[in-house]
Structures are given as C-alpha cells and as structure tokens.
C-alpha cells in the first residue's frame, strides 16, 4: 500500500468533496485515508465508515489508537460509543469493533502514541464542560495532553478573529461543524487540515461559526 501525504513538512488540506473511499480487508468497512506511512500496519490518520451490522477483526494497538465518533454508534466488547465520543486505546490494548443497526463513521489515528502515553480514555463530549478560550468567541474542551501534544474541541462563535500564531510541533484540524477560515482558504465541515512544525496562520469564522477537533504539538521530528 503506497504512503499517502506522508511528508509532514508539507501543509495538506482534504475537503469532503475530495474523499475517496476504499474498501478495507473487512466487508462493510471502508476507509478514507488522510495520511499514511506504512503498509496495512501503518502510522495512519483515516476516516473509517462502517456499514450497519458490520464488524472488524480482533486487533491489538501496537502504536495506540485514537478515535472520535462522528456519526452513528461505534461499539466493541468494552462498551458502546455514540456520536461525540472520544476514545484513546493505548499501546498494548486490543478490541473487536462490532457495529449495530445505525452504522458508524469514525475519525481514527493509529500508531501515533508515545510509549509512555498510557491513558485510556472514553469521553462523551456532549456531557463535558466547555471552558473559556484564549479570547472572546472561543470555547475549549480539552480532551488529552501528553508532553507537547494537546488535543481539544474548539467552538468558534460566528465572526470570531484569532491572532496570527505559529504552530510549534504542527497543527491538525478536522472541521466538525460550520465553516473555518484562514488567509489560505475556506474549510467547510468535513475538511481535514495538517500544518507543519513552525507554520503560521490567522484563522477566523464568518456568520456560520465552527466546531473543530484540533491537535497541536505532535508533528515535530516527522
């Protein structure tokens, strides 16, 4: 399997209209590969779409697994995770995904954990409190921190302008709702962006506002 968007010194943008779904080794499971370095076992960031009543084979997480459930209900032998659930399965854990009648769409990152990052998390983001952001118009829901890596949901009110800033360790965004903007472009819901170490931008919203998943500080040295 070829590497995909694996030059982490390059800025990458993938919009919903550009998705190309490919079948996985399991029937009823498709993947939209956002970035990938390696073969079937790879450092990978993907969207995974499960048809109703599909399942994936039992597997262990050699490099950890991070999941955000975007649609439907994701489940395994440990529990059931509805839309809005954030999961972290550290190195050495294992599970067997089993999907019910609703099907599921998940955002998943594989083989990207530090060996010392052992937190196992299951967060229902619909039940977590929002905290004030760095400026008026921003609300933040921290999800995970380890070393220089920080993961959060950020809610942008309409017509919010953030200051120009530099991404030490890079920045990765998935636009969940609304439309996100910066001086480089327009990013409607479903857009994935990856900006390299020490890149800069000045983001803002217009009348739609936005909700984004954002991870920073995890791309230096790649």
PyMOL CGO cylinders between C-alpha atoms (Angstrom):
from pymol import cmd
from pymol.cgo import CYLINDER

trace = [
    CYLINDER, 0.00, 0.00, 0.00, 1.55, 3.36, -1.01, 0.3, 1, 1, 1, 1, 1, 1,
    CYLINDER, 1.55, 3.36, -1.01, 2.30, 6.06, 1.52, 0.3, 1, 1, 1, 1, 1, 1,
    CYLINDER, 2.30, 6.06, 1.52, -0.22, 8.93, 1.49, 0.3, 1, 1, 1, 1, 1, 1,
    CYLINDER, -0.22, 8.93, 1.49, 0.52, 12.57, 2.38, 0.3, 1, 1, 1, 1, 1, 1,
    CYLINDER, 0.52, 12.57, 2.38, 3.49, 11.34, 4.40, 0.3, 1, 1, 1, 1, 1, 1,
    CYLINDER, 3.49, 11.34, 4.40, 5.70, 14.42, 4.01, 0.3, 1, 1, 1, 1, 1, 1,
    CYLINDER, 5.70, 14.42, 4.01, 4.94, 16.03, 7.35, 0.3, 1, 1, 1, 1, 1, 1,
    CYLINDER, 4.94, 16.03, 7.35, 6.83, 19.16, 6.35, 0.3, 1, 1, 1, 1, 1, 1,
    CYLINDER, 6.83, 19.16, 6.35, 4.06, 19.94, 3.86, 0.3, 1, 1, 1, 1, 1, 1,
    CYLINDER, 4.06, 19.94, 3.86, 0.72, 21.61, 4.50, 0.3, 1, 1, 1, 1, 1, 1,
    CYLINDER, 0.72, 21.61, 4.50, -2.18, 19.35, 3.50, 0.3, 1, 1, 1, 1, 1, 1,
    CYLINDER, -2.18, 19.35, 3.50, -5.89, 20.02, 3.04, 0.3, 1, 1, 1, 1, 1, 1,
    CYLINDER, -5.89, 20.02, 3.04, -8.56, 17.43, 2.17, 0.3, 1, 1, 1, 1, 1, 1,
    CYLINDER, -8.56, 17.43, 2.17, -12.17, 18.56, 1.71, 0.3, 1, 1, 1, 1, 1, 1,
    CYLINDER, -12.17, 18.56, 1.71, -15.34, 16.49, 1.82, 0.3, 1, 1, 1, 1, 1, 1,
    CYLINDER, -15.34, 16.49, 1.82, -15.78, 16.63, -1.97, 0.3, 1, 1, 1, 1, 1, 1,
    CYLINDER, -15.78, 16.63, -1.97, -12.31, 15.09, -2.38, 0.3, 1, 1, 1, 1, 1, 1,
    CYLINDER, -12.31, 15.09, -2.38, -12.92, 11.99, -0.26, 0.3, 1, 1, 1, 1, 1, 1,
    CYLINDER, -12.92, 11.99, -0.26, -12.01, 8.72, -1.96, 0.3, 1, 1, 1, 1, 1, 1,
    CYLINDER, -12.01, 8.72, -1.96, -13.33, 5.73, -0.05, 0.3, 1, 1, 1, 1, 1, 1,
    CYLINDER, -13.33, 5.73, -0.05, -11.50, 2.42, -0.40, 0.3, 1, 1, 1, 1, 1, 1,
    CYLINDER, -11.50, 2.42, -0.40, -12.52, -0.98, 0.89, 0.3, 1, 1, 1, 1, 1, 1,
    CYLINDER, -12.52, -0.98, 0.89, -10.71, -2.35, 3.93, 0.3, 1, 1, 1, 1, 1, 1,
    CYLINDER, -10.71, -2.35, 3.93, -9.85, -6.05, 4.33, 0.3, 1, 1, 1, 1, 1, 1,
    CYLINDER, -9.85, -6.05, 4.33, -13.20, -6.48, 6.14, 0.3, 1, 1, 1, 1, 1, 1,
    CYLINDER, -13.20, -6.48, 6.14, -16.57, -6.48, 4.31, 0.3, 1, 1, 1, 1, 1, 1,
    CYLINDER, -16.57, -6.48, 4.31, -18.70, -3.42, 5.02, 0.3, 1, 1, 1, 1, 1, 1,
    CYLINDER, -18.70, -3.42, 5.02, -15.77, -1.32, 6.25, 0.3, 1, 1, 1, 1, 1, 1,
    CYLINDER, -15.77, -1.32, 6.25, -14.38, 1.50, 4.08, 0.3, 1, 1, 1, 1, 1, 1,
    CYLINDER, -14.38, 1.50, 4.08, -11.55, 3.94, 4.70, 0.3, 1, 1, 1, 1, 1, 1,
    CYLINDER, -11.55, 3.94, 4.70, -10.76, 7.44, 3.56, 0.3, 1, 1, 1, 1, 1, 1,
    CYLINDER, -10.76, 7.44, 3.56, -7.01, 7.68, 4.10, 0.3, 1, 1, 1, 1, 1, 1,
    CYLINDER, -7.01, 7.68, 4.10, -5.90, 11.16, 5.12, 0.3, 1, 1, 1, 1, 1, 1,
    CYLINDER, -5.90, 11.16, 5.12, -2.26, 10.39, 5.80, 0.3, 1, 1, 1, 1, 1, 1,
    CYLINDER, -2.26, 10.39, 5.80, -0.41, 7.11, 5.97, 0.3, 1, 1, 1, 1, 1, 1,
    CYLINDER, -0.41, 7.11, 5.97, 3.15, 5.90, 6.38, 0.3, 1, 1, 1, 1, 1, 1,
    CYLINDER, 3.15, 5.90, 6.38, 3.49, 2.13, 6.14, 0.3, 1, 1, 1, 1, 1, 1,
    CYLINDER, 3.49, 2.13, 6.14, 1.56, -0.85, 4.79, 0.3, 1, 1, 1, 1, 1, 1,
    CYLINDER, 1.56, -0.85, 4.79, -1.52, -2.47, 6.37, 0.3, 1, 1, 1, 1, 1, 1,
    CYLINDER, -1.52, -2.47, 6.37, 0.05, -1.82, 9.77, 0.3, 1, 1, 1, 1, 1, 1,
    CYLINDER, 0.05, -1.82, 9.77, 0.89, 1.87, 9.48, 0.3, 1, 1, 1, 1, 1, 1,
    CYLINDER, 0.89, 1.87, 9.48, 1.13, 5.25, 11.11, 0.3, 1, 1, 1, 1, 1, 1,
    CYLINDER, 1.13, 5.25, 11.11, -2.21, 6.39, 9.77, 0.3, 1, 1, 1, 1, 1, 1,
    CYLINDER, -2.21, 6.39, 9.77, -4.92, 9.03, 10.04, 0.3, 1, 1, 1, 1, 1, 1,
    CYLINDER, -4.92, 9.03, 10.04, -8.22, 7.99, 8.45, 0.3, 1, 1, 1, 1, 1, 1,
    CYLINDER, -8.22, 7.99, 8.45, -11.95, 8.27, 8.36, 0.3, 1, 1, 1, 1, 1, 1,
    CYLINDER, -11.95, 8.27, 8.36, -13.49, 4.81, 8.69, 0.3, 1, 1, 1, 1, 1, 1,
    CYLINDER, -13.49, 4.81, 8.69, -17.07, 4.12, 7.59, 0.3, 1, 1, 1, 1, 1, 1,
    CYLINDER, -17.07, 4.12, 7.59, -18.81, 1.03, 8.98, 0.3, 1, 1, 1, 1, 1, 1,
    CYLINDER, -18.81, 1.03, 8.98, -21.95, -0.26, 7.28, 0.3, 1, 1, 1, 1, 1, 1,
    CYLINDER, -21.95, -0.26, 7.28, -24.80, -1.29, 9.59, 0.3, 1, 1, 1, 1, 1, 1,
    CYLINDER, -24.80, -1.29, 9.59, -24.16, -4.63, 11.32, 0.3, 1, 1, 1, 1, 1, 1,
    CYLINDER, -24.16, -4.63, 11.32, -20.55, -4.83, 10.16, 0.3, 1, 1, 1, 1, 1, 1,
    CYLINDER, -20.55, -4.83, 10.16, -17.53, -5.69, 12.27, 0.3, 1, 1, 1, 1, 1, 1,
    CYLINDER, -17.53, -5.69, 12.27, -13.77, -5.58, 12.21, 0.3, 1, 1, 1, 1, 1, 1,
    CYLINDER, -13.77, -5.58, 12.21, -11.45, -8.39, 13.16, 0.3, 1, 1, 1, 1, 1, 1,
    CYLINDER, -11.45, -8.39, 13.16, -9.91, -8.53, 16.65, 0.3, 1, 1, 1, 1, 1, 1,
    CYLINDER, -9.91, -8.53, 16.65, -6.73, -6.48, 16.73, 0.3, 1, 1, 1, 1, 1, 1,
    CYLINDER, -6.73, -6.48, 16.73, -4.19, -5.07, 19.16, 0.3, 1, 1, 1, 1, 1, 1,
    CYLINDER, -4.19, -5.07, 19.16, -2.95, -1.49, 19.20, 0.3, 1, 1, 1, 1, 1, 1,
    CYLINDER, -2.95, -1.49, 19.20, 0.79, -1.74, 18.66, 0.3, 1, 1, 1, 1, 1, 1,
    CYLINDER, 0.79, -1.74, 18.66, 1.16, 2.04, 18.48, 0.3, 1, 1, 1, 1, 1, 1,
    CYLINDER, 1.16, 2.04, 18.48, -2.06, 3.17, 20.15, 0.3, 1, 1, 1, 1, 1, 1,
    CYLINDER, -2.06, 3.17, 20.15, -5.42, 4.16, 18.72, 0.3, 1, 1, 1, 1, 1, 1,
    CYLINDER, -5.42, 4.16, 18.72, -7.29, 7.49, 18.99, 0.3, 1, 1, 1, 1, 1, 1,
    CYLINDER, -7.29, 7.49, 18.99, -10.94, 7.70, 17.87, 0.3, 1, 1, 1, 1, 1, 1,
    CYLINDER, -10.94, 7.70, 17.87, -13.59, 10.39, 17.59, 0.3, 1, 1, 1, 1, 1, 1,
    CYLINDER, -13.59, 10.39, 17.59, -17.04, 9.02, 16.72, 0.3, 1, 1, 1, 1, 1, 1,
    CYLINDER, -17.04, 9.02, 16.72, -18.52, 11.33, 14.08, 0.3, 1, 1, 1, 1, 1, 1,
    CYLINDER, -18.52, 11.33, 14.08, -21.79, 9.57, 13.20, 0.3, 1, 1, 1, 1, 1, 1,
    CYLINDER, -21.79, 9.57, 13.20, -23.80, 6.58, 14.36, 0.3, 1, 1, 1, 1, 1, 1,
    CYLINDER, -23.80, 6.58, 14.36, -22.69, 4.24, 17.15, 0.3, 1, 1, 1, 1, 1, 1,
    CYLINDER, -22.69, 4.24, 17.15, -19.31, 2.54, 17.43, 0.3, 1, 1, 1, 1, 1, 1,
    CYLINDER, -19.31, 2.54, 17.43, -19.02, -0.44, 19.77, 0.3, 1, 1, 1, 1, 1, 1,
    CYLINDER, -19.02, -0.44, 19.77, -16.68, -3.17, 20.96, 0.3, 1, 1, 1, 1, 1, 1,
    CYLINDER, -16.68, -3.17, 20.96, -16.64, -5.74, 23.75, 0.3, 1, 1, 1, 1, 1, 1,
    CYLINDER, -16.64, -5.74, 23.75, -15.88, -2.96, 26.23, 0.3, 1, 1, 1, 1, 1, 1,
    CYLINDER, -15.88, -2.96, 26.23, -18.82, -0.68, 25.52, 0.3, 1, 1, 1, 1, 1, 1,
    CYLINDER, -18.82, -0.68, 25.52, -21.00, 1.32, 23.14, 0.3, 1, 1, 1, 1, 1, 1,
    CYLINDER, -21.00, 1.32, 23.14, -19.88, 4.75, 21.96, 0.3, 1, 1, 1, 1, 1, 1,
    CYLINDER, -19.88, 4.75, 21.96, -22.33, 7.16, 20.37, 0.3, 1, 1, 1, 1, 1, 1,
    CYLINDER, -22.33, 7.16, 20.37, -21.60, 10.17, 18.19, 0.3, 1, 1, 1, 1, 1, 1,
    CYLINDER, -21.60, 10.17, 18.19, -19.37, 12.63, 20.02, 0.3, 1, 1, 1, 1, 1, 1,
    CYLINDER, -19.37, 12.63, 20.02, -17.40, 10.02, 21.99, 0.3, 1, 1, 1, 1, 1, 1,
    CYLINDER, -17.40, 10.02, 21.99, -13.62, 10.48, 22.18, 0.3, 1, 1, 1, 1, 1, 1,
    CYLINDER, -13.62, 10.48, 22.18, -11.57, 7.31, 22.81, 0.3, 1, 1, 1, 1, 1, 1,
    CYLINDER, -11.57, 7.31, 22.81, -7.92, 6.59, 23.45, 0.3, 1, 1, 1, 1, 1, 1,
    CYLINDER, -7.92, 6.59, 23.45, -6.70, 2.99, 23.47, 0.3, 1, 1, 1, 1, 1, 1,
    CYLINDER, -6.70, 2.99, 23.47, -3.02, 2.95, 24.47, 0.3, 1, 1, 1, 1, 1, 1,
    CYLINDER, -3.02, 2.95, 24.47, -0.26, 0.69, 23.24, 0.3, 1, 1, 1, 1, 1, 1,
    CYLINDER, -0.26, 0.69, 23.24, -0.88, -2.94, 24.16, 0.3, 1, 1, 1, 1, 1, 1,
    CYLINDER, -0.88, -2.94, 24.16, -4.68, -2.76, 24.33, 0.3, 1, 1, 1, 1, 1, 1,
    CYLINDER, -4.68, -2.76, 24.33, -6.91, -4.74, 21.98, 0.3, 1, 1, 1, 1, 1, 1,
    CYLINDER, -6.91, -4.74, 21.98, -10.56, -4.95, 20.95, 0.3, 1, 1, 1, 1, 1, 1,
    CYLINDER, -10.56, -4.95, 20.95, -13.06, -6.22, 18.38, 0.3, 1, 1, 1, 1, 1, 1,
    CYLINDER, -13.06, -6.22, 18.38, -15.21, -3.45, 16.84, 0.3, 1, 1, 1, 1, 1, 1,
    CYLINDER, -15.21, -3.45, 16.84, -18.83, -4.53, 16.32, 0.3, 1, 1, 1, 1, 1, 1,
    CYLINDER, -18.83, -4.53, 16.32, -21.33, -2.16, 14.70, 0.3, 1, 1, 1, 1, 1, 1,
    CYLINDER, -21.33, -2.16, 14.70, -25.13, -2.24, 15.11, 0.3, 1, 1, 1, 1, 1, 1,
    CYLINDER, -25.13, -2.24, 15.11, -28.06, -1.13, 13.00, 0.3, 1, 1, 1, 1, 1, 1,
    CYLINDER, -28.06, -1.13, 13.00, -27.01, 2.55, 12.94, 0.3, 1, 1, 1, 1, 1, 1,
    CYLINDER, -27.01, 2.55, 12.94, -23.64, 2.04, 11.26, 0.3, 1, 1, 1, 1, 1, 1,
    CYLINDER, -23.64, 2.04, 11.26, -20.80, 4.38, 12.23, 0.3, 1, 1, 1, 1, 1, 1,
    CYLINDER, -20.80, 4.38, 12.23, -18.32, 6.92, 10.92, 0.3, 1, 1, 1, 1, 1, 1,
    CYLINDER, -18.32, 6.92, 10.92, -15.16, 7.48, 12.96, 0.3, 1, 1, 1, 1, 1, 1,
    CYLINDER, -15.16, 7.48, 12.96, -12.03, 9.62, 12.74, 0.3, 1, 1, 1, 1, 1, 1,
    CYLINDER, -12.03, 9.62, 12.74, -9.13, 7.40, 13.80, 0.3, 1, 1, 1, 1, 1, 1,
    CYLINDER, -9.13, 7.40, 13.80, -5.39, 7.86, 14.32, 0.3, 1, 1, 1, 1, 1, 1,
    CYLINDER, -5.39, 7.86, 14.32, -3.17, 4.77, 14.60, 0.3, 1, 1, 1, 1, 1, 1,
    CYLINDER, -3.17, 4.77, 14.60, 0.43, 4.18, 15.70, 0.3, 1, 1, 1, 1, 1, 1,
    CYLINDER, 0.43, 4.18, 15.70, 0.95, 7.74, 16.92, 0.3, 1, 1, 1, 1, 1, 1,
    CYLINDER, 0.95, 7.74, 16.92, 1.25, 7.30, 20.71, 0.3, 1, 1, 1, 1, 1, 1,
    CYLINDER, 1.25, 7.30, 20.71, 4.35, 7.87, 22.78, 0.3, 1, 1, 1, 1, 1, 1,
    CYLINDER, 4.35, 7.87, 22.78, 5.31, 4.61, 24.54, 0.3, 1, 1, 1, 1, 1, 1,
    CYLINDER, 5.31, 4.61, 24.54, 4.79, 6.39, 27.88, 0.3, 1, 1, 1, 1, 1, 1,
    CYLINDER, 4.79, 6.39, 27.88, 1.33, 7.73, 26.99, 0.3, 1, 1, 1, 1, 1, 1,
    CYLINDER, 1.33, 7.73, 26.99, -0.75, 5.10, 28.77, 0.3, 1, 1, 1, 1, 1, 1,
    CYLINDER, -0.75, 5.10, 28.77, -4.02, 6.96, 29.47, 0.3, 1, 1, 1, 1, 1, 1,
    CYLINDER, -4.02, 6.96, 29.47, -7.10, 5.02, 28.37, 0.3, 1, 1, 1, 1, 1, 1,
    CYLINDER, -7.10, 5.02, 28.37, -9.94, 7.47, 27.81, 0.3, 1, 1, 1, 1, 1, 1,
    CYLINDER, -9.94, 7.47, 27.81, -13.63, 7.38, 26.98, 0.3, 1, 1, 1, 1, 1, 1,
    CYLINDER, -13.63, 7.38, 26.98, -15.11, 10.90, 26.96, 0.3, 1, 1, 1, 1, 1, 1,
    CYLINDER, -15.11, 10.90, 26.96, -18.68, 11.77, 25.99, 0.3, 1, 1, 1, 1, 1, 1,
    CYLINDER, -18.68, 11.77, 25.99, -18.09, 15.26, 24.63, 0.3, 1, 1, 1, 1, 1, 1,
    CYLINDER, -18.09, 15.26, 24.63, -21.80, 16.08, 24.86, 0.3, 1, 1, 1, 1, 1, 1,
    CYLINDER, -21.80, 16.08, 24.86, -21.51, 15.83, 28.66, 0.3, 1, 1, 1, 1, 1, 1,
    CYLINDER, -21.51, 15.83, 28.66, -18.20, 17.65, 29.18, 0.3, 1, 1, 1, 1, 1, 1,
    CYLINDER, -18.20, 17.65, 29.18, -17.98, 21.29, 30.20, 0.3, 1, 1, 1, 1, 1, 1,
    CYLINDER, -17.98, 21.29, 30.20, -16.76, 23.97, 27.81, 0.3, 1, 1, 1, 1, 1, 1,
    CYLINDER, -16.76, 23.97, 27.81, -14.07, 26.30, 29.13, 0.3, 1, 1, 1, 1, 1, 1,
    CYLINDER, -14.07, 26.30, 29.13, -13.34, 29.88, 28.06, 0.3, 1, 1, 1, 1, 1, 1,
    CYLINDER, -13.34, 29.88, 28.06, -10.85, 30.06, 25.21, 0.3, 1, 1, 1, 1, 1, 1,
    CYLINDER, -10.85, 30.06, 25.21, -7.93, 32.43, 24.78, 0.3, 1, 1, 1, 1, 1, 1,
    CYLINDER, -7.93, 32.43, 24.78, -10.22, 35.18, 23.55, 0.3, 1, 1, 1, 1, 1, 1,
    CYLINDER, -10.22, 35.18, 23.55, -13.89, 36.15, 23.42, 0.3, 1, 1, 1, 1, 1, 1,
    CYLINDER, -13.89, 36.15, 23.42, -15.76, 33.94, 20.94, 0.3, 1, 1, 1, 1, 1, 1,
    CYLINDER, -15.76, 33.94, 20.94, -13.76, 30.78, 21.62, 0.3, 1, 1, 1, 1, 1, 1,
    CYLINDER, -13.76, 30.78, 21.62, -14.75, 27.88, 23.90, 0.3, 1, 1, 1, 1, 1, 1,
    CYLINDER, -14.75, 27.88, 23.90, -12.44, 24.93, 24.51, 0.3, 1, 1, 1, 1, 1, 1,
    CYLINDER, -12.44, 24.93, 24.51, -13.00, 21.35, 25.62, 0.3, 1, 1, 1, 1, 1, 1,
    CYLINDER, -13.00, 21.35, 25.62, -9.60, 19.78, 26.47, 0.3, 1, 1, 1, 1, 1, 1,
    CYLINDER, -9.60, 19.78, 26.47, -9.53, 16.06, 25.67, 0.3, 1, 1, 1, 1, 1, 1,
    CYLINDER, -9.53, 16.06, 25.67, -5.93, 14.93, 26.21, 0.3, 1, 1, 1, 1, 1, 1,
    CYLINDER, -5.93, 14.93, 26.21, -2.44, 16.20, 26.92, 0.3, 1, 1, 1, 1, 1, 1,
    CYLINDER, -2.44, 16.20, 26.92, 0.87, 14.37, 26.92, 0.3, 1, 1, 1, 1, 1, 1,
    CYLINDER, 0.87, 14.37, 26.92, 4.25, 16.02, 26.52, 0.3, 1, 1, 1, 1, 1, 1,
    CYLINDER, 4.25, 16.02, 26.52, 3.91, 18.63, 23.80, 0.3, 1, 1, 1, 1, 1, 1,
    CYLINDER, 3.91, 18.63, 23.80, 0.74, 17.08, 22.37, 0.3, 1, 1, 1, 1, 1, 1,
    CYLINDER, 0.74, 17.08, 22.37, -2.60, 18.74, 23.14, 0.3, 1, 1, 1, 1, 1, 1,
    CYLINDER, -2.60, 18.74, 23.14, -5.99, 17.57, 21.84, 0.3, 1, 1, 1, 1, 1, 1,
    CYLINDER, -5.99, 17.57, 21.84, -9.22, 19.55, 22.18, 0.3, 1, 1, 1, 1, 1, 1,
    CYLINDER, -9.22, 19.55, 22.18, -12.51, 20.52, 20.65, 0.3, 1, 1, 1, 1, 1, 1,
    CYLINDER, -12.51, 20.52, 20.65, -12.77, 24.24, 19.97, 0.3, 1, 1, 1, 1, 1, 1,
    CYLINDER, -12.77, 24.24, 19.97, -16.06, 26.03, 19.39, 0.3, 1, 1, 1, 1, 1, 1,
    CYLINDER, -16.06, 26.03, 19.39, -15.85, 29.24, 17.39, 0.3, 1, 1, 1, 1, 1, 1,
    CYLINDER, -15.85, 29.24, 17.39, -18.67, 31.76, 17.66, 0.3, 1, 1, 1, 1, 1, 1,
    CYLINDER, -18.67, 31.76, 17.66, -19.70, 33.50, 14.44, 0.3, 1, 1, 1, 1, 1, 1,
    CYLINDER, -19.70, 33.50, 14.44, -17.41, 36.31, 13.27, 0.3, 1, 1, 1, 1, 1, 1,
    CYLINDER, -17.41, 36.31, 13.27, -14.50, 35.45, 15.57, 0.3, 1, 1, 1, 1, 1, 1,
    CYLINDER, -14.50, 35.45, 15.57, -10.97, 36.51, 14.58, 0.3, 1, 1, 1, 1, 1, 1,
    CYLINDER, -10.97, 36.51, 14.58, -7.90, 34.90, 16.19, 0.3, 1, 1, 1, 1, 1, 1,
    CYLINDER, -7.90, 34.90, 16.19, -4.44, 36.40, 16.21, 0.3, 1, 1, 1, 1, 1, 1,
    CYLINDER, -4.44, 36.40, 16.21, -1.75, 35.20, 13.82, 0.3, 1, 1, 1, 1, 1, 1,
    CYLINDER, -1.75, 35.20, 13.82, 0.22, 32.41, 15.51, 0.3, 1, 1, 1, 1, 1, 1,
    CYLINDER, 0.22, 32.41, 15.51, 2.94, 29.83, 14.92, 0.3, 1, 1, 1, 1, 1, 1,
    CYLINDER, 2.94, 29.83, 14.92, 2.37, 26.09, 15.28, 0.3, 1, 1, 1, 1, 1, 1,
    CYLINDER, 2.37, 26.09, 15.28, 5.27, 24.70, 17.29, 0.3, 1, 1, 1, 1, 1, 1,
    CYLINDER, 5.27, 24.70, 17.29, 5.05, 20.95, 16.65, 0.3, 1, 1, 1, 1, 1, 1,
    CYLINDER, 5.05, 20.95, 16.65, 2.42, 21.45, 13.94, 0.3, 1, 1, 1, 1, 1, 1,
    CYLINDER, 2.42, 21.45, 13.94, -1.35, 21.54, 13.97, 0.3, 1, 1, 1, 1, 1, 1,
    CYLINDER, -1.35, 21.54, 13.97, -4.04, 19.15, 12.75, 0.3, 1, 1, 1, 1, 1, 1,
    CYLINDER, -4.04, 19.15, 12.75, -7.71, 20.11, 12.39, 0.3, 1, 1, 1, 1, 1, 1,
    CYLINDER, -7.71, 20.11, 12.39, -10.91, 18.31, 11.45, 0.3, 1, 1, 1, 1, 1, 1,
    CYLINDER, -10.91, 18.31, 11.45, -13.82, 20.70, 10.87, 0.3, 1, 1, 1, 1, 1, 1,
    CYLINDER, -13.82, 20.70, 10.87, -16.86, 19.11, 12.50, 0.3, 1, 1, 1, 1, 1, 1,
    CYLINDER, -16.86, 19.11, 12.50, -19.48, 21.84, 12.03, 0.3, 1, 1, 1, 1, 1, 1,
    CYLINDER, -19.48, 21.84, 12.03, -19.78, 25.19, 10.31, 0.3, 1, 1, 1, 1, 1, 1,
    CYLINDER, -19.78, 25.19, 10.31, -17.03, 26.75, 8.20, 0.3, 1, 1, 1, 1, 1, 1,
    CYLINDER, -17.03, 26.75, 8.20, -13.46, 27.52, 9.32, 0.3, 1, 1, 1, 1, 1, 1,
    CYLINDER, -13.46, 27.52, 9.32, -11.31, 30.10, 7.50, 0.3, 1, 1, 1, 1, 1, 1,
    CYLINDER, -11.31, 30.10, 7.50, -7.79, 31.46, 7.36, 0.3, 1, 1, 1, 1, 1, 1,
    CYLINDER, -7.79, 31.46, 7.36, -5.82, 33.53, 4.89, 0.3, 1, 1, 1, 1, 1, 1,
    CYLINDER, -5.82, 33.53, 4.89, -5.09, 30.39, 2.85, 0.3, 1, 1, 1, 1, 1, 1,
    CYLINDER, -5.09, 30.39, 2.85, -8.64, 29.19, 2.24, 0.3, 1, 1, 1, 1, 1, 1,
    CYLINDER, -8.64, 29.19, 2.24, -12.16, 28.18, 3.23, 0.3, 1, 1, 1, 1, 1, 1,
    CYLINDER, -12.16, 28.18, 3.23, -12.77, 24.90, 5.08, 0.3, 1, 1, 1, 1, 1, 1,
    CYLINDER, -12.77, 24.90, 5.08, -16.35, 23.65, 5.40, 0.3, 1, 1, 1, 1, 1, 1,
    CYLINDER, -16.35, 23.65, 5.40, -17.43, 20.78, 7.65, 0.3, 1, 1, 1, 1, 1, 1,
    CYLINDER, -17.43, 20.78, 7.65, -15.60, 17.57, 6.77, 0.3, 1, 1, 1, 1, 1, 1,
    CYLINDER, -15.60, 17.57, 6.77, -12.33, 19.33, 5.90, 0.3, 1, 1, 1, 1, 1, 1,
    CYLINDER, -12.33, 19.33, 5.90, -9.10, 17.92, 7.32, 0.3, 1, 1, 1, 1, 1, 1,
    CYLINDER, -9.10, 17.92, 7.32, -6.03, 20.19, 7.58, 0.3, 1, 1, 1, 1, 1, 1,
    CYLINDER, -6.03, 20.19, 7.58, -2.46, 19.43, 8.62, 0.3, 1, 1, 1, 1, 1, 1,
    CYLINDER, -2.46, 19.43, 8.62, 0.00, 22.28, 9.07, 0.3, 1, 1, 1, 1, 1, 1,
    CYLINDER, 0.00, 22.28, 9.07, 3.69, 21.52, 9.70, 0.3, 1, 1, 1, 1, 1, 1,
    CYLINDER, 3.69, 21.52, 9.70, 6.02, 22.45, 12.53, 0.3, 1, 1, 1, 1, 1, 1,
    CYLINDER, 6.02, 22.45, 12.53, 6.54, 26.23, 12.71, 0.3, 1, 1, 1, 1, 1, 1,
    CYLINDER, 6.54, 26.23, 12.71, 3.87, 27.06, 10.14, 0.3, 1, 1, 1, 1, 1, 1,
    CYLINDER, 3.87, 27.06, 10.14, 1.71, 30.14, 10.70, 0.3, 1, 1, 1, 1, 1, 1,
    CYLINDER, 1.71, 30.14, 10.70, -1.82, 31.31, 10.01, 0.3, 1, 1, 1, 1, 1, 1,
    CYLINDER, -1.82, 31.31, 10.01, -4.54, 33.68, 11.20, 0.3, 1, 1, 1, 1, 1, 1,
    CYLINDER, -4.54, 33.68, 11.20, -7.85, 31.78, 11.48, 0.3, 1, 1, 1, 1, 1, 1,
    CYLINDER, -7.85, 31.78, 11.48, -11.34, 33.24, 11.69, 0.3, 1, 1, 1, 1, 1, 1,
    CYLINDER, -11.34, 33.24, 11.69, -15.01, 32.46, 11.25, 0.3, 1, 1, 1, 1, 1, 1,
    CYLINDER, -15.01, 32.46, 11.25, -17.85, 34.24, 9.50, 0.3, 1, 1, 1, 1, 1, 1,
    CYLINDER, -17.85, 34.24, 9.50, -21.58, 34.03, 10.18, 0.3, 1, 1, 1, 1, 1, 1,
    CYLINDER, -21.58, 34.03, 10.18, -21.60, 30.20, 10.26, 0.3, 1, 1, 1, 1, 1, 1,
    CYLINDER, -21.60, 30.20, 10.26, -19.23, 29.79, 13.22, 0.3, 1, 1, 1, 1, 1, 1,
    CYLINDER, -19.23, 29.79, 13.22, -17.37, 26.47, 13.52, 0.3, 1, 1, 1, 1, 1, 1,
    CYLINDER, -17.37, 26.47, 13.52, -16.64, 23.48, 15.70, 0.3, 1, 1, 1, 1, 1, 1,
    CYLINDER, -16.64, 23.48, 15.70, -13.26, 21.85, 15.19, 0.3, 1, 1, 1, 1, 1, 1,
    CYLINDER, -13.26, 21.85, 15.19, -11.19, 18.97, 16.53, 0.3, 1, 1, 1, 1, 1, 1,
    CYLINDER, -11.19, 18.97, 16.53, -7.64, 20.24, 16.91, 0.3, 1, 1, 1, 1, 1, 1,
    CYLINDER, -7.64, 20.24, 16.91, -4.36, 18.58, 17.85, 0.3, 1, 1, 1, 1, 1, 1,
    CYLINDER, -4.36, 18.58, 17.85, -1.12, 20.53, 18.23, 0.3, 1, 1, 1, 1, 1, 1,
    CYLINDER, -1.12, 20.53, 18.23, 2.48, 19.78, 19.13, 0.3, 1, 1, 1, 1, 1, 1,
    CYLINDER, 2.48, 19.78, 19.13, 2.66, 16.25, 17.67, 0.3, 1, 1, 1, 1, 1, 1,
    CYLINDER, 2.66, 16.25, 17.67, 4.39, 16.69, 14.30, 0.3, 1, 1, 1, 1, 1, 1,
    CYLINDER, 4.39, 16.69, 14.30, 7.90, 17.88, 15.16, 0.3, 1, 1, 1, 1, 1, 1,
    CYLINDER, 7.90, 17.88, 15.16, 10.60, 15.44, 14.11, 0.3, 1, 1, 1, 1, 1, 1,
    CYLINDER, 10.60, 15.44, 14.11, 8.47, 13.70, 11.47, 0.3, 1, 1, 1, 1, 1, 1,
]
cmd.load_cgo(trace, "trace")
